[in-house]
Amino acid sequence: MIREELVFVATCDISGHVRGKGFPARELPGRLKKGIGWTGSNLMMSPAGPIWDTPFGTAGDLMIVPDPAAEVRVDFADGSAIEHFFLGDICTTDGKPWECCPRDFLRRAVHELEDAAGLHLVAAFEQEFLYTGIEDRPGDAYALGAFRRQGSFGETFIAALRAAGPVPDSFLAEYGPRSSRSQWRRSRRGLPPTTRSSPARWCAPRHTVSAIARSFRQNRCPTMSAAASTSI
């Protein structure tokens, strides 16, 4: 069937969802400059769908401008759609950061911490997910049997992560209610939250595993745990 590659540009909103809009990949050079249209009330969508009370209404034009350093592109080479998305900044039409942009919130908070206390924040994530594509076998945490039963899922996941940018460290059946619970860790040290490549390296794993599980036609329930350290 005839197809044309699409790109998604998104913001990580306050409900924990990655939301945005797609556009044809051939338009990417222009979209890197002008972004794609957005409204303030879109930030107020709840995790379950309804929009919270919002002062923004539907008036006022904003743009999500893709950040080239926060790009993820993975071709699974199985005929499925290419996983291609950017995280971006919510800006006004004159190119200035919108005062409620979550990414700019983070930048301002980190800079205020440095100015007020001389502290530099370094953050690293350990991400876990449930993979239900194999049978549950209690007592199989960290076991070779659990590792073997997941088949090619882990290999596909690690290859896709590396293509997306994060450097994988380990893949294992974690201890938990389900022996099929699998955990991965990145090998590199934590990064400052405002390093331009940091957002994609934190966001990519969760959405990469979702894309792979969908291609394997299995459910998944990704969760995230985080650890942060500070240094002067």
C-alpha positions in Angstrom: 0.0 0.0 0.0 1.1 3.5 -0.7 2.6 5.3 2.3 4.3 8.5 3.3 6.5 8.8 6.4 5.0 11.0 9.2 6.8 12.7 12.1 5.3 13.5 15.5 6.3 16.5 17.5 5.3 16.5 21.2 5.5 18.0 24.6 5.6 16.0 27.9 2.6 17.5 29.6 1.7 17.9 33.3 -0.5 14.7 33.2 2.5 12.6 32.3 1.4 12.1 28.7 3.4 12.8 25.5 1.0 14.8 23.4 1.4 16.7 20.1 0.7 16.5 16.4 2.0 14.7 13.4 3.0 16.0 10.0 4.6 14.7 6.7 8.3 14.1 7.1 9.0 16.0 3.9 7.9 19.2 5.8 10.5 18.7 8.6 13.0 21.4 7.5 10.3 24.0 7.7 8.7 22.6 10.9 12.1 22.8 12.7 11.8 26.6 12.4 8.1 27.3 12.7 6.8 24.3 14.6 3.2 23.1 14.6 0.1 24.8 16.0 -0.9 24.3 19.7 -3.2 25.9 22.2 -2.7 26.5 25.9 -5.7 24.4 27.0 -4.1 21.4 25.4 -1.8 21.4 28.4 -4.7 20.9 30.7 -5.9 17.6 29.4 -6.1 15.0 32.2 -4.6 11.5 32.0 -8.1 10.1 31.6 -9.1 12.5 28.8 -11.3 15.3 30.1 -9.8 18.8 30.1 -9.3 20.4 33.6 -10.6 23.9 34.3 -8.4 26.1 32.2 -7.8 29.9 32.0 -6.6 29.6 28.4 -9.8 28.7 26.5 -9.2 28.0 22.8 -7.9 31.5 22.1 -4.3 32.3 21.5 -1.9 30.6 19.1 1.2 28.7 20.3 3.6 26.5 18.5 5.5 23.3 19.5 8.9 23.8 17.9 10.9 20.5 17.5 14.2 20.3 19.3 16.8 18.6 16.9 18.6 17.3 19.9 15.5 15.5 21.2 14.8 13.4 18.1 14.0 9.7 18.1 13.8 7.7 14.9 13.7 3.9 14.8 13.0 1.8 11.8 11.9 -1.7 13.1 12.5 -3.1 9.6 9.4 -5.2 9.8 7.1 -3.2 7.5 5.6 -1.3 10.4 5.5 2.5 10.6 8.8 4.2 11.5 8.9 5.4 15.1 9.9 9.1 14.5 9.2 11.8 17.0 10.7 15.0 18.5 10.2 16.6 21.8 9.7 20.4 21.5 9.3 23.6 23.3 6.0 25.4 23.4 6.6 28.9 22.1 4.6 31.9 21.2 4.3 32.9 17.6 7.2 35.2 17.9 9.5 32.4 18.9 9.7 33.1 22.6 9.2 30.4 25.3 5.6 30.3 26.5 5.5 30.9 30.2 3.7 27.6 30.9 5.9 25.4 28.7 6.9 22.4 30.9 10.4 22.2 29.4 11.0 25.9 30.1 9.7 25.4 33.7 12.4 22.9 34.1 15.1 25.2 32.7 14.0 28.0 35.0 13.9 25.8 38.1 17.3 24.4 37.5 18.8 27.8 36.9 17.1 29.2 40.1 18.5 26.2 42.1 22.0 27.0 40.8 21.7 30.7 41.5 20.2 30.3 45.0 22.2 27.4 46.3 25.1 26.7 43.9 23.8 23.2 43.4 23.9 21.4 40.0 21.2 18.8 39.5 22.1 15.5 37.9 19.4 13.0 37.2 19.4 9.3 36.0 16.4 7.0 35.4 15.9 3.3 35.9 12.8 2.3 33.9 10.8 -0.9 34.4 7.8 -2.4 32.5 5.6 -5.4 32.5 5.7 -7.7 29.5 2.8 -10.1 29.4 3.8 -11.9 26.3 5.1 -14.9 28.3 3.5 -17.0 31.0 3.9 -16.0 34.6 6.2 -18.3 36.6 6.6 -17.3 40.3 10.1 -17.5 41.6 11.7 -16.8 38.2 13.1 -13.3 39.1 16.6 -12.9 37.5 16.3 -16.4 36.1 17.8 -17.7 32.9 14.5 -19.4 32.2 12.6 -16.1 32.3 15.3 -14.5 30.1 15.0 -17.3 27.6 11.1 -17.3 27.5 10.9 -13.7 26.3 12.4 -14.8 23.0 13.4 -12.1 20.6 11.6 -9.3 22.5 14.6 -8.2 24.5 16.9 -8.2 21.4 14.5 -6.1 19.5 14.1 -3.7 22.5 17.8 -3.3 23.0 18.5 -2.7 19.2 15.6 -0.2 19.1 16.9 1.7 22.2 20.4 1.9 20.7 18.9 3.3 17.4 16.9 5.8 19.4 20.0 7.1 21.3 20.0 5.8 24.8 22.8 3.4 25.6 21.4 0.2 27.2 23.2 -1.5 30.1 21.2 -4.6 31.2 18.0 -6.4 30.5 16.6 -8.8 33.1 13.6 -10.4 34.7 13.1 -8.2 37.8 11.8 -9.3 41.2 8.1 -8.6 41.5 4.6 -10.0 41.5 5.1 -11.3 38.0 8.3 -13.2 37.1 8.1 -11.8 33.6 8.7 -8.3 34.8 11.7 -7.0 32.9 13.9 -4.1 33.7 16.5 -2.2 31.7 19.2 0.3 32.8 21.3 2.7 30.9 25.0 2.4 31.2 25.9 6.1 31.1 26.0 8.3 34.1 23.2 10.8 34.9 22.9 13.9 32.9 21.9 17.5 33.8 18.2 17.8 33.1 18.8 20.8 30.8 21.3 19.0 28.6 19.7 19.2 25.2 19.9 15.5 24.6 18.6 14.5 28.0 14.8 14.6 27.3 14.9 12.2 24.4 17.1 9.8 26.4 14.6 9.7 29.2 11.4 9.7 27.0 12.6 7.3 24.3 12.7 4.0 26.3 9.1 4.2 27.5 7.7 4.9 24.0 10.1 2.5 22.3 9.0 -0.4 24.4 5.3 0.5 23.8 5.9 0.5 20.0 7.7 -2.9 20.1 5.0 -4.5 22.3 2.4 -3.3 19.9 4.2 -4.9 17.0 4.5 -8.1 19.1 0.7 -7.7 19.7 1.2 -7.8 23.5 0.0 -5.6 26.3 2.5 -3.6 28.3 2.4 -1.4 31.4 5.4 0.8 31.6 6.3 2.4 34.9 9.1 4.7 35.8 11.3 5.2 38.8 13.8 7.9 39.1 16.8 8.8 41.2 18.5 12.2 41.4 21.7 13.4 43.0 23.1 16.9 43.5 26.6 18.2 43.6 28.1 21.6 44.3 
